[in-house]
Amino acid sequence: MIYLVRHGLDDEDFIGGWSNVDLVKKGIKQSHKLGKFIKEELNVDKIYSSDVKRALSTANIINEYINVELVSSSRFRELNKGLLNGMDEEEAYLKYPKYKGLKDIHIEYPEGESYIGFYERIKRELDYILTLDNCLIVTHRGVINVIYFILNNMEPNLDKKQFGVKHATIHELDPIKRTIRKIDKGE
């Protein structure tokens, strides 16, 4: 089985994407709770993590409980929001107003990628992900949402909340059945 985890809470006053915004206190607490749950309830032999700070911090905290090999990689990164990555949200939308509440999956972020480009990138990575077993992948809401879209044969859209991928939630990906479901509601 493959378990996908969205990182713990980070400072949401900043644009996420590929930024290196780290966990806030609540995100650290969530990560410890995840570590305890995973140790007691799941069979995990290896952790893969996005190399973005908030995901890697979450993975390192979880690994304090299960002590397995941890591999960080850019292949599990969120949507690249280009010049907006890491900007104060208010400032970003004053400078780049067309990206606030973006509805068109084909619009590229300046020096970044479009949602459809991100979707295609994760679709290619899914072939690799499905070869893994007994592992945990610490990643981002966008990545997990795209996997839900693909495995449920749905057209991608920009509704971030439709699959309930909240901070510190765990989603079980069955590589044989090619199904995904939430198994832990997080906080």
Steps between C-alpha positions, in 0.01 A plus 500: 500500500606858437403775743486862390521768767447871460760689704407666827375858522734767370470879507205557269566874475751407232452339159601134523590334172874439489573742786699393802248619756534270803253353746339712770456366856168334415663334196776360721239365743305346208818333372570341839141372511551353151823332611326333795206387284723363224719312749195335659274444197692476171770287345756737356850396391608827339406868486512707184456873537472810292824694542306815593566598863148458645471147357853398597449633855182293525682191369789543742266529798305190392828316459589569863229240576562236233871540418507384136689616193388847392550622142418856399426583138373785285268255321244534783484883489187712490388724212782738407356847550814661358559857612217468753669214691560613858358850455278652764152410371360852522803645319495225237139564404552878492792450261342210305122544541399262219624201707270562797211255474641365173245287313683418173722190525694608189636831633868477595638674803779744406818287477296206635254250359129477426275264692460283190880485467522402867228237446696351207822500707335309786327266253847401372628458858203278590647218289806511727294539819295190416820290496562576869370296794487521879597863491391843606517798266493838672381750243250778436126540453536569127691177438248291693207675327647421157532133596132503603409653162698241306392190691135608496510588127401860572585813306740722699368822650612759751267404788767432763258374766295235317699198623548616859880512481553705815833549674635179651244269339591148390376349175539132414599426141456138394740449206333173393141621500605854401276655764551778751306583817545714808571291811574773756320830525792701639419817696 
